[in-house]
Amino acid sequence: MAFRFTIGKRIGTGFGVLLFFVVIVFYTTYTTLNQSIQINDEITDVNNPSVASLEELKLLTVRSKMLIFNWVYIQSQADHPDKQKLNRLIERDYPFLRKKIERLAVHWVEEDQKKINHVFDNLSELFDLHEDAKSLLPDWSSYEDAQNIFLAKFYLENDGEIFIKTADILFQLDDLINNQKFNTGKVTENMQSSFSDLKWLSKWLGFALVIGGILIAIYTTRSIIKPVGKLKEVLLTLSEGIFPLHSIEARNDEIGEMTNALNRVISGLKSTKDFANSVGSGHFETEYQPLSKDDTLGIALIKMRDDLAENERMLEQKVIERTAEVVKQKEEIELQNEKISELYEEVTDSIKYAKGLQEAILPPKELVDEIMPDSFILYKPKDIVSGDFYWIEQKNDKIYFAAVDCTGHGVPGAFMSIVGYNALNEALRKYDTPAEILDDLNHGISKTLHNNAMGSTTKDGMDLALCCYDKKKKELQYAGAYNPLYLIRNNEITQIKADKFAIGTYFEDHSKKYTNHTIQLQKEDLIYIFSDGYADQFGGTKGKKFMYKRFRELLLSLTEKSMPTQRNFLNNTIEQWKGPLEQVDDILVLGVHVV
């Protein structure tokens, strides 16, 4: 059998050469890195900690000298912080550091081990000398003995034992620290030398890999990539629906076998294309011969031809049936739209009529101008009818006015406003103070709506601010259910808080009564009552609520303006704030200027 240098053998030969060079690079790199890791571990676990621990021991020795100096030269009690620090240094800090250095010293050279043991012996002697000096001055009274002071200071003089012993220890520690630093530099130099060798070897092996890769790439391109490229061009043209003009010449390897198979596929696709064109044109009688009994595509095409012929017959019948059905449904929809439009117009007309009835109960502008000439009312219902309403009456030379926010808005709120309006008029006939009127209103609304009755689930009611203004005395009485009163005087705003239970909650707690607030007014005072619609309106650049804080700041900015101007400014501001967003609730603001 003739030898075939197949694609697999060609690729295997090329990658075998590359693999040989890669193994050499990997082994050399691994060996060098392993040595470097060992060196780095020695630096990390021994050399650097040894230098740091010796530096720490040196610092501890210096601190002990400073603390014993303070002990002797500064008169203090036995529990002075510096004395406690010196005791902790000798009894706790030094033993802990010594154990740490002893564990590291196991890895040192024998000469350095002897030196550190000598340092430890000297430190023990030094701390014994500390104990002698400390025993002479144990407490405050011991400093009164001149002999004790003299003996203790003698230890610390330039030729004293503590001074000499400390200097000797620091010298020995400097020597040890320099030795450890030298060892660290030596080990680091060895590691850098290993990396230099690895760099040199990697450079030349990398060069060899590049040259080998180029040669293998050229060989692979000539023997594999070029014929595969021809197959790719044919497949790309096929992917665009274009058949090649000529068959591809095959060679004696795996690529040649693929070429022959591709030529057969192209021939079959041409036959399939012709058959599909014929069936697509409606010629369902066109014959088609599958390539073999296992040609699933050919069998599927024949079945598709038969199914399309049957579907065409069924679709024609369904189109006739559906056309008649659509025509019928269109007529029914048009009839329903007409009925909905008529119903919408009837409901809208009813609500508009209800708006006229609701506006009829509100005080006319002439009455407002007569009773409260220097005032304004900003009234902006969310829907055609509103759940907010304002109420103004006179009794005994006093002016009663209120801003009322009923549960809900739209038609439900409008019904509640009528109930509340009548209830307010009834309560005013019986009582004089705002608190008494609200108590009676709470009882009446609860009774009318049966709030909190057995089995009742409704929580209907209203929030309001009610004022009684005596012009002669310049006295204002106020009571509120959730809605406060704002008083602006001398460019400062004061909030009179309302009681935190709504009108319509009488049955929850019979003992609850509304608070009556009395305010002595001054000329140029400004009074504002309102519902929550203004502060709760969403808008602005971030779509957030206007909020009460911003509302108060706005009112303070309007103190120098007339009341009609204030109303227009408030209206324009909330419209700009709202922007394209929907109004979320009814808006009501009532302002009064004291003259």
C-alpha positions as CSV (number, residue, x, y, z in Angstrom):
1,M,0.0,0.0,0.0
2,A,1.4,3.4,-1.0
3,F,2.3,5.8,1.8
4,R,-0.2,8.7,2.3
5,F,1.1,11.8,4.0
6,T,-2.3,12.7,5.3
7,I,-3.4,16.0,6.8
8,G,-3.2,14.4,10.3
9,K,0.4,13.4,9.8
10,R,1.4,16.8,8.4
11,I,-0.2,18.6,11.4
12,G,1.2,16.1,13.8
13,T,4.8,16.6,12.5
14,G,4.6,20.4,12.7
15,F,3.1,20.4,16.2
16,G,5.6,17.8,17.4
17,V,8.4,20.1,16.6
18,L,6.7,23.0,18.4
19,L,5.9,20.8,21.4
20,F,9.5,19.8,21.8
21,F,10.6,23.4,22.1
22,V,7.6,24.2,24.4
23,V,8.6,21.3,26.7
24,I,12.2,22.7,27.0
25,V,11.0,26.2,27.7
26,F,8.4,24.9,30.3
27,Y,10.9,22.7,32.1
28,T,13.5,25.5,32.3
29,T,11.0,28.1,33.4
30,Y,9.5,25.7,36.0
31,T,12.9,24.9,37.5
32,T,13.9,28.5,37.7
33,L,10.6,29.7,39.2
34,N,10.7,26.9,41.8
35,Q,14.1,28.0,42.9
36,S,13.0,31.6,43.0
37,I,9.9,30.7,45.0
38,Q,12.1,29.0,47.6
39,I,14.4,32.0,47.7
40,N,11.4,34.3,48.0
41,D,10.0,32.2,50.8
42,E,13.3,32.4,52.6
43,I,13.2,36.2,52.3
44,T,9.5,36.4,53.3
45,D,9.6,34.0,56.2
46,V,13.1,34.5,57.6
47,N,15.1,37.5,56.4
48,N,12.5,40.2,56.3
49,P,10.8,39.2,59.6
50,S,14.2,38.8,61.2
51,V,15.2,42.4,60.3
52,A,11.8,43.7,61.4
53,S,11.9,41.8,64.7
54,L,15.5,43.0,65.5
55,E,14.4,46.6,64.6
56,E,11.5,46.1,67.0
57,L,13.8,44.8,69.7
58,K,16.0,47.8,69.2
59,L,13.0,50.1,69.5
60,L,11.9,48.3,72.7
61,T,15.4,48.8,74.2
62,V,15.3,52.5,73.4
63,R,11.8,52.8,74.9
64,S,12.9,51.0,78.1
65,K,15.7,53.6,78.4
66,M,13.2,56.5,78.0
67,L,10.7,55.0,80.4
68,I,13.3,54.2,83.2
69,F,14.6,57.8,82.7
70,N,11.0,59.1,83.3
71,W,10.7,56.8,86.3
72,V,13.8,58.3,88.0
73,Y,13.6,61.9,87.0
74,I,9.9,62.6,87.2
75,Q,8.2,62.2,90.6
76,S,5.0,60.2,90.2
77,Q,2.7,57.7,91.8
78,A,3.2,53.9,91.6
79,D,0.3,53.7,89.1
80,H,1.6,56.4,86.7
81,P,1.0,55.4,83.0
82,D,4.8,55.5,82.2
83,K,5.6,53.2,85.1
84,Q,2.8,50.8,83.9
85,K,4.2,50.9,80.4
86,L,7.7,50.0,81.6
87,N,6.4,47.1,83.7
88,R,4.3,45.8,80.7
89,L,7.4,46.2,78.4
90,I,9.5,44.0,80.7
91,E,6.9,41.5,81.8
92,R,4.9,41.1,78.5
93,D,6.2,42.8,75.4
94,Y,9.9,41.7,75.8
95,P,9.2,37.9,76.5
96,F,6.8,37.8,73.5
97,L,9.3,39.4,71.1
98,R,12.1,37.2,72.4
99,K,10.2,34.0,71.6
100,K,9.4,35.4,68.1
101,I,13.1,36.1,67.5
102,E,14.2,32.7,68.9
103,R,11.9,31.0,66.4
104,L,13.5,33.0,63.5
105,A,17.1,32.6,64.8
106,V,16.9,28.8,64.1
107,H,17.4,29.7,60.4
108,W,20.4,32.0,61.1
109,V,24.1,31.2,60.8
110,E,25.6,29.9,64.0
111,E,27.6,33.1,64.7
112,D,24.4,35.2,64.6
113,Q,22.7,32.8,66.9
114,K,25.4,33.2,69.4
115,K,25.2,37.0,69.1
116,I,21.4,37.1,69.7
117,N,21.8,34.9,72.8
118,H,24.4,37.3,74.1
119,V,22.0,40.2,73.5
120,F,19.2,38.3,75.4
121,D,21.7,37.8,78.3
122,N,22.6,41.5,78.3
123,L,18.9,42.5,78.2
124,S,18.2,40.3,81.2
125,E,21.0,42.0,83.1
126,L,19.7,45.4,81.9
127,F,16.2,44.7,83.2
128,D,17.7,43.6,86.5
129,L,19.4,47.0,86.7
130,H,16.0,48.6,86.0
131,E,14.5,46.7,88.9
132,D,17.2,48.0,91.2
133,A,16.5,51.6,90.1
134,K,12.7,51.1,90.3
135,S,13.0,49.6,93.8
136,L,14.7,52.8,95.1
137,L,11.7,55.0,93.9
138,P,8.6,52.8,94.1
139,D,6.0,55.5,95.0
140,W,5.6,59.3,95.5
141,S,7.0,59.5,99.0
142,S,10.2,57.7,98.0
143,Y,11.2,60.7,95.9
144,E,11.5,62.7,99.1
145,D,14.6,60.7,100.1
146,A,17.7,62.4,98.5
147,Q,19.8,59.3,98.9
148,N,17.4,57.2,96.9
149,I,17.2,59.9,94.2
150,F,21.0,60.0,94.0
151,L,21.5,56.2,93.8
152,A,18.8,55.9,91.2
153,K,20.2,58.7,89.0
154,F,23.6,57.1,89.3
155,Y,22.4,54.2,87.2
156,L,21.4,56.6,84.4
157,E,24.5,58.8,84.2
158,N,26.8,58.6,81.2
159,D,29.0,56.2,83.0
160,G,26.1,54.5,84.8
161,E,25.5,50.8,84.4
162,I,22.1,51.2,82.7
163,F,23.5,53.8,80.2
164,I,26.5,51.6,79.4
165,K,24.5,48.4,79.2
166,T,21.8,49.9,76.9
167,A,24.5,51.4,74.6
168,D,26.2,48.0,74.4
169,I,22.9,46.2,73.5
170,L,22.0,48.7,70.8
171,F,25.5,48.3,69.2
172,Q,25.1,44.5,69.2
173,L,21.6,44.8,67.7
174,D,22.8,47.2,64.9
175,D,25.5,44.5,64.1
176,L,22.9,41.8,63.9
177,I,20.5,43.9,61.8
178,N,23.3,44.7,59.3
179,N,24.1,41.0,59.1
180,Q,20.5,40.1,58.3
181,K,20.2,42.9,55.8
182,F,23.3,41.6,54.1
183,N,22.0,38.1,54.0
184,T,18.7,39.4,52.5
185,G,20.6,41.2,49.8
186,K,22.7,38.2,49.0
187,V,19.7,35.9,48.7
188,T,17.9,38.5,46.5
189,E,21.0,38.7,44.3
190,N,20.9,34.9,43.8
191,M,17.2,35.1,42.8
192,Q,17.9,37.9,40.3
193,S,20.8,35.9,38.8
194,S,18.4,33.0,38.3
195,F,15.9,35.3,36.5
196,S,18.7,36.6,34.3
197,D,19.6,33.1,33.2
198,L,15.9,32.4,32.6
199,K,15.6,35.6,30.5
200,W,18.6,34.6,28.3
201,L,17.3,31.1,27.7
202,S,13.7,32.3,27.1
203,K,15.0,34.8,24.5
204,W,16.9,32.2,22.4
205,L,14.2,29.5,22.8
206,G,11.6,32.1,21.9
207,F,13.6,33.0,18.8
208,A,13.7,29.4,17.9
209,L,10.0,29.0,18.4
210,V,9.3,32.0,16.2
211,I,11.5,30.7,13.3
212,G,10.0,27.2,13.7
213,G,6.5,28.6,13.8
214,I,7.1,30.6,10.6
215,L,8.4,27.5,8.8
216,I,5.6,25.3,10.0
217,A,3.0,28.0,9.0
218,I,4.5,28.2,5.5
219,Y,4.4,24.4,5.2
220,T,0.8,24.2,6.5
221,T,-0.3,27.0,4.2
222,R,1.0,25.4,1.1
223,S,-0.2,21.9,1.9
224,I,-3.5,22.5,3.9
225,I,-4.7,26.1,4.0
226,K,-4.6,26.7,0.3
227,P,-6.9,23.8,-0.7
228,V,-9.1,24.6,2.3
229,G,-9.3,28.2,1.1
230,K,-10.7,27.0,-2.3
231,L,-13.3,24.9,-0.5
232,K,-14.2,28.0,1.7
233,E,-14.7,30.2,-1.4
234,V,-17.1,27.7,-2.8
235,L,-19.0,27.4,0.5
236,L,-19.2,31.2,0.9
237,T,-20.7,31.5,-2.6
238,L,-23.1,28.8,-1.8
239,S,-24.1,30.6,1.4
240,E,-25.1,33.6,-0.8
241,G,-27.2,31.3,-3.0
242,I,-24.6,31.3,-5.9
243,F,-23.6,28.0,-7.5
244,P,-20.0,27.6,-8.8
245,L,-19.6,27.4,-12.6
246,H,-17.2,24.5,-12.5
247,S,-16.5,21.5,-10.2
248,I,-13.4,21.6,-7.9
249,E,-10.5,19.3,-8.8
250,A,-9.9,16.7,-6.0
251,R,-6.5,15.4,-4.7
252,N,-5.5,12.2,-3.0
253,D,-6.1,13.1,0.7
254,E,-8.9,13.9,3.2
255,I,-9.4,17.3,1.5
256,G,-9.8,15.5,-1.8
257,E,-12.5,13.4,-0.3
258,M,-14.3,16.5,1.1
259,T,-14.0,18.1,-2.4
260,N,-15.7,15.1,-4.0
261,A,-18.5,15.2,-1.4
262,L,-19.0,19.0,-2.0
263,N,-19.3,18.5,-5.7
264,R,-22.0,15.9,-5.1
265,V,-23.8,18.3,-2.7
266,I,-23.7,21.1,-5.3
267,S,-25.2,18.9,-7.9
268,G,-28.0,17.8,-5.5
269,L,-28.7,21.4,-4.5
270,K,-29.0,22.5,-8.1
271,S,-31.6,19.8,-8.7
272,T,-33.4,20.8,-5.4
273,K,-33.4,24.5,-6.5
274,D,-35.0,23.7,-9.8
275,F,-37.7,21.6,-8.1
276,A,-38.4,24.3,-5.4
277,N,-38.7,26.9,-8.1
278,S,-41.3,24.8,-9.9
279,V,-43.3,24.1,-6.8
280,G,-43.1,27.7,-5.7
281,S,-44.6,28.7,-9.1
282,G,-47.6,26.5,-8.3
283,H,-46.6,23.6,-10.5
284,F,-47.4,20.9,-7.9
285,E,-47.3,18.2,-10.5
286,T,-43.5,18.6,-11.0
287,E,-41.6,15.3,-10.5
288,Y,-38.6,15.0,-8.3
289,Q,-36.3,12.0,-7.8
290,P,-34.5,11.7,-4.4
291,L,-30.8,10.9,-4.5
292,S,-31.4,7.6,-2.6
293,K,-33.9,5.9,-0.3
294,D,-32.2,7.6,2.6
295,D,-32.3,11.1,1.1
296,T,-34.4,12.7,3.8
297,L,-34.3,16.1,2.2
298,G,-35.6,14.7,-1.1
299,I,-38.4,12.8,0.6
300,A,-39.3,15.9,2.7
301,L,-39.4,18.0,-0.5
302,I,-41.9,15.6,-2.1
303,K,-44.0,15.6,1.1
304,M,-43.8,19.4,1.1
305,R,-45.1,19.6,-2.5
306,D,-48.1,17.4,-1.7
307,D,-48.8,19.3,1.6
308,L,-48.6,22.7,-0.2
309,A,-51.1,21.5,-2.9
310,E,-53.5,20.5,-0.1
311,N,-52.9,23.6,1.9
312,E,-53.6,25.8,-1.1
313,R,-57.0,24.2,-1.5
314,M,-57.8,24.6,2.2
315,L,-56.5,28.2,2.3
316,E,-58.7,29.3,-0.5
317,Q,-61.8,28.0,1.4
318,K,-60.7,29.6,4.7
319,V,-60.1,32.9,3.0
320,I,-63.6,33.0,1.8
321,E,-65.0,32.0,5.3
322,R,-62.7,34.5,7.2
323,T,-63.5,37.4,4.9
324,A,-67.2,37.0,5.6
325,E,-66.5,36.7,9.4
326,V,-64.3,39.8,9.4
327,V,-66.9,41.8,7.7
328,K,-69.5,40.7,10.3
329,Q,-67.2,41.5,13.2
330,K,-66.4,44.9,11.8
331,E,-70.0,45.8,11.7
332,E,-70.5,44.7,15.3
333,I,-67.5,46.7,16.5
334,E,-68.7,49.8,14.8
335,L,-72.1,49.3,16.5
336,Q,-70.4,48.9,20.0
337,N,-68.3,52.0,19.5
338,E,-71.3,54.0,18.7
339,K,-73.0,52.8,22.0
340,I,-69.8,53.5,24.0
341,S,-69.6,57.0,22.6
342,E,-73.2,57.7,23.4
343,L,-72.7,56.4,27.0
344,Y,-69.5,58.4,27.5
345,E,-71.3,61.6,26.4
346,E,-74.2,60.9,28.8
347,V,-71.8,60.3,31.7
348,T,-69.7,63.4,30.9
349,D,-72.8,65.6,30.6
350,S,-74.0,64.3,34.0
351,I,-70.7,65.0,35.6
352,K,-70.6,68.5,34.1
353,Y,-74.1,69.1,35.5
354,A,-72.9,67.8,38.8
355,K,-70.0,70.3,38.6
356,G,-72.6,73.1,38.2
357,L,-74.4,71.9,41.3
358,Q,-71.2,71.6,43.3
359,E,-70.1,75.1,42.3
360,A,-73.5,76.4,43.4
361,I,-72.8,75.5,47.0
362,L,-69.4,77.3,47.0
363,P,-69.4,81.0,48.1
364,P,-69.7,83.3,45.1
365,K,-66.8,85.6,44.3
366,E,-69.0,88.7,45.3
367,L,-69.5,87.3,48.8
368,V,-65.8,86.5,49.2
369,D,-64.8,89.9,48.1
370,E,-67.3,91.5,50.4
371,I,-66.5,89.5,53.5
372,M,-62.7,89.0,53.0
373,P,-61.7,91.7,50.5
374,D,-57.9,91.2,50.9
375,S,-57.7,87.5,50.3
376,F,-57.4,84.9,47.5
377,I,-58.6,81.3,46.8
378,L,-56.6,79.0,44.5
379,Y,-59.1,76.2,43.6
380,K,-57.9,73.5,41.1
381,P,-60.0,70.3,40.9
382,K,-58.2,67.3,39.6
383,D,-61.3,66.1,37.6
384,I,-64.5,67.9,36.5
385,V,-65.9,67.7,40.0
386,S,-63.8,68.0,43.2
387,G,-63.4,66.4,46.6
388,D,-61.9,69.7,47.9
389,F,-64.1,72.7,48.7
390,Y,-63.9,76.0,50.5
391,W,-66.5,77.3,52.9
392,I,-67.1,80.9,54.1
393,E,-69.9,82.1,56.4
394,Q,-70.6,85.0,58.8
395,K,-72.1,84.8,62.3
396,N,-72.1,87.4,65.1
397,D,-69.8,89.8,63.3
398,K,-67.3,87.0,62.9
399,I,-66.0,85.4,59.6
400,Y,-65.8,81.6,59.4
401,F,-63.8,80.1,56.6
402,A,-62.4,76.6,56.0
403,A,-60.4,74.6,53.5
404,V,-61.8,71.1,53.3
405,D,-60.3,67.9,51.7
406,C,-62.8,65.1,51.4
407,T,-62.0,61.4,50.9
408,G,-61.1,60.8,47.3
409,H,-61.6,63.1,44.3
410,G,-63.8,63.2,41.2
411,V,-67.5,62.0,41.7
412,P,-67.0,60.2,45.1
413,G,-65.2,63.3,46.5
414,A,-67.9,65.6,45.1
415,F,-70.6,63.6,47.0
416,M,-68.6,63.9,50.2
417,S,-68.1,67.6,49.6
418,I,-71.9,68.1,49.5
419,V,-72.3,66.1,52.7
420,G,-69.6,68.1,54.4
421,Y,-70.9,71.5,53.3
422,N,-74.3,70.8,54.7
423,A,-72.9,69.4,57.9
424,L,-70.7,72.5,58.4
425,N,-73.7,74.8,58.0
426,E,-75.7,72.7,60.5
427,A,-72.8,72.8,63.0
428,L,-72.4,76.6,62.7
429,R,-76.0,77.1,63.7
430,K,-75.4,75.3,67.0
431,Y,-71.8,76.3,68.0
432,D,-69.4,79.2,67.8
433,T,-65.8,78.0,68.3
434,P,-64.0,76.1,65.5
435,A,-63.2,73.2,67.9
436,E,-66.9,72.8,68.9
437,I,-67.9,73.0,65.2
438,L,-65.4,70.2,64.3
439,D,-66.5,68.0,67.2
440,D,-70.1,68.3,66.0
441,L,-69.0,67.8,62.4
442,N,-67.1,64.7,63.4
443,H,-70.1,63.2,65.1
444,G,-72.5,64.2,62.3
445,I,-70.4,62.8,59.5
446,S,-69.7,59.6,61.3
447,K,-73.4,59.1,62.0
448,T,-74.3,60.0,58.4
449,L,-71.8,57.6,56.8
450,H,-72.0,54.9,59.5
451,N,-68.2,54.9,59.8
452,N,-66.9,52.2,62.2
453,A,-70.3,50.8,62.6
454,M,-70.6,47.0,63.1
455,G,-69.4,45.3,59.9
456,S,-68.7,48.6,58.1
457,T,-65.5,48.7,56.1
458,T,-65.7,52.3,54.8
459,K,-63.3,54.9,56.1
460,D,-64.8,58.0,54.5
461,G,-64.4,61.4,56.1
462,M,-62.5,64.6,55.6
463,D,-59.4,66.7,56.6
464,L,-59.9,70.4,57.1
465,A,-58.6,73.6,58.6
466,L,-61.4,75.8,60.1
467,C,-60.9,79.5,61.2
468,C,-63.0,82.1,63.0
469,Y,-61.8,85.7,62.5
470,D,-62.9,88.6,64.6
471,K,-62.0,91.7,62.7
472,K,-62.7,94.1,65.6
473,K,-60.4,92.3,68.1
474,K,-58.0,91.1,65.4
475,E,-58.4,87.6,67.0
476,L,-58.2,84.3,65.1
477,Q,-59.5,81.0,66.4
478,Y,-58.4,77.8,64.6
479,A,-59.0,74.1,64.8
480,G,-57.9,71.5,62.3
481,A,-58.2,67.8,61.4
482,Y,-54.7,66.9,59.9
483,N,-54.6,70.2,57.9
484,P,-52.4,72.9,59.7
485,L,-52.5,76.7,59.5
486,Y,-49.6,78.8,58.4
487,L,-49.1,82.3,60.0
488,I,-46.5,84.6,58.4
489,R,-45.4,87.6,60.5
490,N,-42.2,89.7,60.0
491,N,-41.0,87.3,57.3
492,E,-41.2,84.3,59.6
493,I,-43.6,81.5,59.2
494,T,-45.3,79.7,62.1
495,Q,-47.2,76.4,61.8
496,I,-50.2,75.9,64.0
497,K,-50.5,72.1,64.0
498,A,-53.8,70.3,63.6
499,D,-55.1,67.3,65.5
500,K,-54.1,64.0,64.0
501,F,-57.6,62.4,63.6
502,A,-59.9,63.0,60.6
503,I,-63.5,64.1,60.6
504,G,-65.6,60.9,60.4
505,T,-63.8,58.9,63.1
506,Y,-66.1,59.7,66.0
507,F,-67.0,56.1,66.8
508,E,-63.3,55.1,67.2
509,D,-62.8,57.1,70.4
510,H,-65.7,59.2,71.8
511,S,-63.3,61.0,74.1
512,K,-61.3,62.6,71.4
513,K,-62.0,66.4,71.0
514,Y,-60.5,68.9,68.7
515,T,-58.2,71.6,70.1
516,N,-59.2,75.3,69.8
517,H,-56.3,77.6,69.1
518,T,-56.6,81.4,69.7
519,I,-54.1,83.7,68.0
520,Q,-53.9,87.5,68.5
521,L,-53.2,88.9,65.0
522,Q,-51.2,91.9,64.0
523,K,-51.5,94.2,61.1
524,E,-49.8,92.8,57.9
525,D,-50.1,89.2,59.2
526,L,-50.7,86.6,56.5
527,I,-52.9,83.5,57.1
528,Y,-52.9,80.4,54.8
529,I,-55.0,77.2,55.0
530,F,-54.9,74.5,52.4
531,S,-55.4,70.9,51.4
532,D,-52.6,68.4,50.7
533,G,-52.9,68.6,46.9
534,Y,-50.4,71.3,46.4
535,A,-47.5,69.7,48.4
536,D,-48.3,66.2,47.1
537,Q,-48.1,67.2,43.4
538,F,-45.4,65.3,41.5
539,G,-43.2,67.1,39.0
540,G,-39.9,68.9,38.6
541,T,-36.8,67.5,36.8
542,K,-36.9,64.3,38.8
543,G,-40.6,63.7,39.1
544,K,-40.8,64.1,42.9
545,K,-43.4,65.7,45.2
546,F,-43.4,69.4,45.7
547,M,-43.3,68.9,49.5
548,Y,-44.4,71.2,52.4
549,K,-40.9,72.6,53.0
550,R,-40.8,74.0,49.4
551,F,-44.4,75.2,49.8
552,R,-43.5,77.2,52.9
553,E,-40.4,78.7,51.3
554,L,-42.6,79.7,48.3
555,L,-45.1,81.4,50.6
556,L,-42.3,83.3,52.4
557,S,-41.1,84.6,49.0
558,L,-44.5,86.1,48.3
559,T,-45.0,88.2,51.4
560,E,-44.5,91.5,49.6
561,K,-47.0,90.7,46.8
562,S,-50.7,91.5,46.7
563,M,-53.1,88.6,47.3
564,P,-54.3,88.3,43.6
565,T,-50.6,88.3,42.6
566,Q,-49.9,85.6,45.2
567,R,-52.7,83.4,43.8
568,N,-51.4,83.8,40.2
569,F,-47.9,83.1,41.3
570,L,-48.9,79.9,43.2
571,N,-50.9,78.7,40.2
572,N,-48.1,79.3,37.7
573,T,-45.5,77.7,40.0
574,I,-47.5,74.4,40.4
575,E,-48.3,74.3,36.7
576,Q,-44.6,74.7,35.8
577,W,-43.7,72.1,38.5
578,K,-46.3,69.6,37.2
579,G,-45.2,70.0,33.6
580,P,-46.5,67.1,31.4
581,L,-47.4,64.9,34.4
582,E,-51.0,64.4,35.5
583,Q,-52.5,66.3,38.5
584,V,-52.6,63.7,41.3
585,D,-55.2,65.4,43.6
586,D,-57.5,68.3,44.0
587,I,-55.6,71.5,45.0
588,L,-57.0,74.2,47.3
589,V,-55.1,77.1,48.9
590,L,-56.9,80.0,50.8
591,G,-54.9,83.1,51.9
592,V,-55.9,86.1,54.0
593,H,-54.1,89.4,54.6
594,V,-54.7,91.1,57.9
595,V,-55.2,94.9,57.4
